[in-house]
C-alpha cells in the first residue's frame, strides 16, 4: 500500500459525496468512486438480512452495473482506520492496483490514501 496526502479538487469532491451519503442514510460508511469518464457513483453501507455490503463495494458494483470499465479513484468515509482488504480488492478489480483509495474520517478529513493493490 502506498500512502499520500495529496488531494485535488476532484478527490475532495468524492470525499464530500461519500460523507454526505453516510450522513444522509445514517449508515456506518459512505463511499464514492469516479470512473474513467469522470462520472461518480455514491453509496452507503448495505445491511439487509440477506445482503451485507460495505459502502465501497456497493459503489464499485453501481459503477460496474452502469457500464464503467475503469476507475480513476475511490473514497470511503468511515470510523475505521483503513480501507478493508475486500474493499481495496473490489476497487483493484475495476480500476487496477494503482487506483487511489482515499480514506477519510466522519469529519471528512483525509486520513490516508492507499493504492487498491
JOPE-V455029 format. One record per backbone hydrogen bond with DSSP energy under -0.5 kcal/mol. CO is the residue of the C=O (numbers start at 1). NH is the residue of the N-H. If there is no record, write none. Layout:
CO&NH  CO&NH
This chain:
4&113  8&12  9&13  10&14  11&15  12&16  13&17  14&18  15&19  16&20  17&21  18&22  19&23  20&24  21&25  22&26  22&27  29&45  30&77  31&43  32&75  33&41  34&72  34&73  35&38  39&35  41&33  43&31  45&47  46&53  51&48  53&46  54&58  55&59  56&60  57&61  58&62  59&63  60&64  61&65  62&66  63&68  64&67  70&36  72&100  73&34  74&102  75&32  76&78  76&104  77&30  84&88  85&89  86&90  87&91  88&92  89&93  90&94  91&95  91&96  92&96  96&99  97&117  99&116  100&74  100&102  101&114  102&76  102&104  103&111  103&112  104&78  105&108  109&105  112&103  113&4  114&101
